[in-house]
């Protein structure tokens, strides 16, 4: 299974984003049942997109992340292309809809 790399500080996140063209940022909170159940589904989903690098951050570890990306609820998924946000999903997230959105962006960008 493709695992999302866990990052615990903003500097490491910025370096990760700078090193990769397309980054899926998965943001969770502790004790969030939806966050826990969605994470393995997202890890499975990004297997379809080899150029997307996945990263996971917990808002309890990095509360400044909420301000940096204006994250109001968890889970939150942001797709960054060359550091710019091109897709955001938060709260109750449909994996099927997320897959369709990722497919459109990925195909447009890499084909």
ZAROLO-938235 format. One record per residue (C-alpha): residue number from 1; residue in one letter; z, x, y. Coordinates in Angstrom, 3 decimals, padded with zeros to 6 digits. Each point is the difference from the previous one (the first is absolute). Example, Ala and Ser with C-alpha at 12.3 -4.5 7.8 and 13.67 -1.06 7.14 Angstrom:
! ZAROLO-938235
<rec><i>1</i><aa>A</aa><w>007.800</w><u>012.300</u><v>-004.500</v></rec>
<rec><i>2</i><aa>S</aa><w>-000.660</w><u>001.370</u><v>003.440</v></rec>
! end
This chain:
! ZAROLO-938235
<rec><i>1</i><aa>X</aa><w>000.000</w><u>000.000</u><v>000.000</v></rec>
<rec><i>2</i><aa>X</aa><w>-000.756</w><u>001.180</u><v>003.513</v></rec>
<rec><i>3</i><aa>X</aa><w>003.286</w><u>000.323</u><v>001.815</v></rec>
<rec><i>4</i><aa>X</aa><w>000.339</w><u>-000.256</u><v>003.725</v></rec>
<rec><i>5</i><aa>X</aa><w>001.422</w><u>003.210</u><v>001.401</v></rec>
<rec><i>6</i><aa>X</aa><w>003.430</w><u>-000.616</u><v>001.505</v></rec>
<rec><i>7</i><aa>X</aa><w>000.595</w><u>001.464</u><v>003.440</v></rec>
<rec><i>8</i><aa>X</aa><w>003.356</w><u>000.037</u><v>001.783</v></rec>
<rec><i>9</i><aa>X</aa><w>-000.784</w><u>001.052</u><v>003.577</v></rec>
<rec><i>10</i><aa>X</aa><w>-002.507</w><u>-000.612</u><v>002.763</v></rec>
<rec><i>11</i><aa>X</aa><w>-001.173</w><u>003.616</u><v>000.233</v></rec>
<rec><i>12</i><aa>X</aa><w>-000.928</w><u>000.017</u><v>-003.680</v></rec>
<rec><i>13</i><aa>X</aa><w>-001.790</w><u>-003.334</u><v>000.443</v></rec>
<rec><i>14</i><aa>X</aa><w>-001.975</w><u>001.315</u><v>002.968</v></rec>
<rec><i>15</i><aa>X</aa><w>-001.011</w><u>003.084</u><v>-001.964</v></rec>
<rec><i>16</i><aa>X</aa><w>-001.042</w><u>-002.167</u><v>-002.972</v></rec>
<rec><i>17</i><aa>X</aa><w>-002.084</w><u>-002.279</u><v>002.248</v></rec>
<rec><i>18</i><aa>X</aa><w>-001.631</w><u>002.999</u><v>001.679</v></rec>
<rec><i>19</i><aa>X</aa><w>-000.932</w><u>001.532</u><v>-003.369</v></rec>
<rec><i>20</i><aa>X</aa><w>-001.696</w><u>-003.102</u><v>-001.449</v></rec>
<rec><i>21</i><aa>X</aa><w>-002.832</w><u>-002.138</u><v>001.342</v></rec>
<rec><i>22</i><aa>X</aa><w>001.273</w><u>-003.284</u><v>-001.404</v></rec>
<rec><i>23</i><aa>X</aa><w>003.708</w><u>-000.696</u><v>-000.567</v></rec>
<rec><i>24</i><aa>X</aa><w>001.678</w><u>-003.138</u><v>-001.292</v></rec>
<rec><i>25</i><aa>X</aa><w>003.557</w><u>-000.117</u><v>001.346</v></rec>
<rec><i>26</i><aa>X</aa><w>002.372</w><u>-002.230</u><v>-001.984</v></rec>
<rec><i>27</i><aa>X</aa><w>003.197</w><u>-000.785</u><v>001.896</v></rec>
<rec><i>28</i><aa>X</aa><w>002.999</w><u>-001.576</u><v>-001.699</v></rec>
<rec><i>29</i><aa>X</aa><w>003.659</w><u>-000.781</u><v>000.600</v></rec>
<rec><i>30</i><aa>X</aa><w>002.880</w><u>000.425</u><v>-002.427</v></rec>
<rec><i>31</i><aa>X</aa><w>001.058</w><u>-003.098</u><v>-001.928</v></rec>
<rec><i>32</i><aa>X</aa><w>-003.388</w><u>-001.644</u><v>000.649</v></rec>
<rec><i>33</i><aa>X</aa><w>-001.110</w><u>-001.710</u><v>-003.201</v></rec>
<rec><i>34</i><aa>X</aa><w>-003.553</w><u>-000.518</u><v>001.233</v></rec>
<rec><i>35</i><aa>X</aa><w>-000.228</w><u>003.694</u><v>000.955</v></rec>
<rec><i>36</i><aa>X</aa><w>001.110</w><u>001.094</u><v>-003.466</v></rec>
<rec><i>37</i><aa>X</aa><w>-002.318</w><u>-002.375</u><v>-001.887</v></rec>
<rec><i>38</i><aa>X</aa><w>-003.043</w><u>000.713</u><v>002.177</v></rec>
<rec><i>39</i><aa>X</aa><w>000.182</w><u>003.800</u><v>-000.117</v></rec>
<rec><i>40</i><aa>X</aa><w>-001.316</w><u>000.480</u><v>-003.590</v></rec>
<rec><i>41</i><aa>X</aa><w>-002.782</w><u>-002.514</u><v>000.682</v></rec>
<rec><i>42</i><aa>X</aa><w>-001.117</w><u>001.988</u><v>003.043</v></rec>
<rec><i>43</i><aa>X</aa><w>000.206</w><u>003.245</u><v>-001.982</v></rec>
<rec><i>44</i><aa>X</aa><w>-002.246</w><u>-001.563</u><v>-002.649</v></rec>
<rec><i>45</i><aa>X</aa><w>-002.378</w><u>-001.395</u><v>002.631</v></rec>
<rec><i>46</i><aa>X</aa><w>-000.702</w><u>003.289</u><v>001.764</v></rec>
<rec><i>47</i><aa>X</aa><w>-001.226</w><u>001.531</u><v>-003.250</v></rec>
<rec><i>48</i><aa>X</aa><w>-003.277</w><u>-001.753</u><v>000.854</v></rec>
<rec><i>49</i><aa>X</aa><w>-000.289</w><u>001.975</u><v>003.231</v></rec>
<rec><i>50</i><aa>X</aa><w>000.148</w><u>003.726</u><v>-000.765</v></rec>
<rec><i>51</i><aa>X</aa><w>-000.378</w><u>001.058</u><v>003.637</v></rec>
<rec><i>52</i><aa>X</aa><w>003.044</w><u>-002.003</u><v>001.132</v></rec>
<rec><i>53</i><aa>X</aa><w>003.208</w><u>001.998</u><v>-000.084</v></rec>
<rec><i>54</i><aa>X</aa><w>003.132</w><u>-002.105</u><v>-000.327</v></rec>
<rec><i>55</i><aa>X</aa><w>003.370</w><u>000.650</u><v>001.562</v></rec>
<rec><i>56</i><aa>X</aa><w>003.255</w><u>-001.946</u><v>-000.211</v></rec>
<rec><i>57</i><aa>X</aa><w>002.757</w><u>-000.018</u><v>002.599</v></rec>
<rec><i>58</i><aa>X</aa><w>003.296</w><u>-001.870</u><v>000.035</v></rec>
<rec><i>59</i><aa>X</aa><w>001.122</w><u>-001.301</u><v>003.378</v></rec>
<rec><i>60</i><aa>X</aa><w>003.614</w><u>000.814</u><v>-000.857</v></rec>
<rec><i>61</i><aa>X</aa><w>-000.968</w><u>003.685</u><v>-000.220</v></rec>
<rec><i>62</i><aa>X</aa><w>-002.190</w><u>-000.004</u><v>003.105</v></rec>
<rec><i>63</i><aa>X</aa><w>000.949</w><u>-002.860</u><v>002.352</v></rec>
<rec><i>64</i><aa>X</aa><w>-002.162</w><u>001.542</u><v>002.767</v></rec>
<rec><i>65</i><aa>X</aa><w>-003.050</w><u>-000.902</u><v>-002.090</v></rec>
<rec><i>66</i><aa>X</aa><w>000.446</w><u>-003.656</u><v>000.983</v></rec>
<rec><i>67</i><aa>X</aa><w>-000.381</w><u>000.877</u><v>003.678</v></rec>
<rec><i>68</i><aa>X</aa><w>-002.800</w><u>002.476</u><v>-000.539</v></rec>
<rec><i>69</i><aa>X</aa><w>-002.201</w><u>-002.536</u><v>-001.802</v></rec>
<rec><i>70</i><aa>X</aa><w>001.553</w><u>-003.248</u><v>001.323</v></rec>
<rec><i>71</i><aa>X</aa><w>001.122</w><u>-001.101</u><v>-003.451</v></rec>
<rec><i>72</i><aa>X</aa><w>001.896</w><u>-003.269</u><v>000.254</v></rec>
<rec><i>73</i><aa>X</aa><w>000.349</w><u>-000.909</u><v>-003.678</v></rec>
<rec><i>74</i><aa>X</aa><w>-000.130</w><u>001.571</u><v>-003.434</v></rec>
<rec><i>75</i><aa>X</aa><w>-001.852</w><u>000.606</u><v>-002.079</v></rec>
<rec><i>76</i><aa>X</aa><w>-002.712</w><u>001.196</u><v>002.346</v></rec>
<rec><i>77</i><aa>X</aa><w>-003.265</w><u>001.659</u><v>-000.968</v></rec>
<rec><i>78</i><aa>X</aa><w>-002.045</w><u>001.897</u><v>002.547</v></rec>
<rec><i>79</i><aa>X</aa><w>-003.360</w><u>001.616</u><v>-000.661</v></rec>
<rec><i>80</i><aa>X</aa><w>-000.654</w><u>002.950</u><v>002.278</v></rec>
<rec><i>81</i><aa>X</aa><w>-003.433</w><u>001.560</u><v>000.362</v></rec>
<rec><i>82</i><aa>X</aa><w>000.054</w><u>003.354</u><v>001.776</v></rec>
<rec><i>83</i><aa>X</aa><w>003.459</w><u>-000.940</u><v>001.248</v></rec>
<rec><i>84</i><aa>X</aa><w>-001.059</w><u>-003.342</u><v>001.483</v></rec>
<rec><i>85</i><aa>X</aa><w>001.297</w><u>-003.288</u><v>-001.405</v></rec>
<rec><i>86</i><aa>X</aa><w>-002.874</w><u>-002.122</u><v>-001.317</v></rec>
<rec><i>87</i><aa>X</aa><w>001.902</w><u>-002.470</u><v>-002.204</v></rec>
<rec><i>88</i><aa>X</aa><w>003.510</w><u>-001.463</u><v>-000.069</v></rec>
<rec><i>89</i><aa>X</aa><w>001.644</w><u>-002.388</u><v>-002.416</v></rec>
<rec><i>90</i><aa>X</aa><w>003.694</w><u>-000.935</u><v>000.045</v></rec>
<rec><i>91</i><aa>X</aa><w>002.485</w><u>-002.355</u><v>-001.596</v></rec>
<rec><i>92</i><aa>X</aa><w>-001.454</w><u>-002.020</u><v>-002.851</v></rec>
<rec><i>93</i><aa>X</aa><w>-003.108</w><u>001.995</u><v>-000.905</v></rec>
<rec><i>94</i><aa>X</aa><w>-002.744</w><u>-001.253</u><v>-002.295</v></rec>
<rec><i>95</i><aa>X</aa><w>-001.146</w><u>002.886</u><v>-002.184</v></rec>
<rec><i>96</i><aa>X</aa><w>-003.384</w><u>-001.690</u><v>-000.482</v></rec>
<rec><i>97</i><aa>X</aa><w>-000.543</w><u>-000.352</u><v>003.746</v></rec>
<rec><i>98</i><aa>X</aa><w>001.166</w><u>003.571</u><v>000.565</v></rec>
<rec><i>99</i><aa>X</aa><w>-002.444</w><u>001.202</u><v>-002.643</v></rec>
<rec><i>100</i><aa>X</aa><w>-002.875</w><u>-001.825</u><v>001.707</v></rec>
<rec><i>101</i><aa>X</aa><w>000.925</w><u>001.403</u><v>003.398</v></rec>
<rec><i>102</i><aa>X</aa><w>000.303</w><u>003.544</u><v>-001.357</v></rec>
<rec><i>103</i><aa>X</aa><w>-003.329</w><u>-000.335</u><v>-001.818</v></rec>
<rec><i>104</i><aa>X</aa><w>-001.817</w><u>-001.036</u><v>003.193</v></rec>
<rec><i>105</i><aa>X</aa><w>001.452</w><u>002.829</u><v>002.074</v></rec>
<rec><i>106</i><aa>X</aa><w>-000.377</w><u>002.608</u><v>-002.750</v></rec>
<rec><i>107</i><aa>X</aa><w>-003.615</w><u>-000.933</u><v>-000.704</v></rec>
<rec><i>108</i><aa>X</aa><w>-000.916</w><u>000.004</u><v>003.685</v></rec>
<rec><i>109</i><aa>X</aa><w>001.643</w><u>003.364</u><v>000.538</v></rec>
<rec><i>110</i><aa>X</aa><w>-001.024</w><u>001.929</u><v>-003.109</v></rec>
<rec><i>111</i><aa>X</aa><w>-003.423</w><u>-001.498</u><v>-000.841</v></rec>
! end
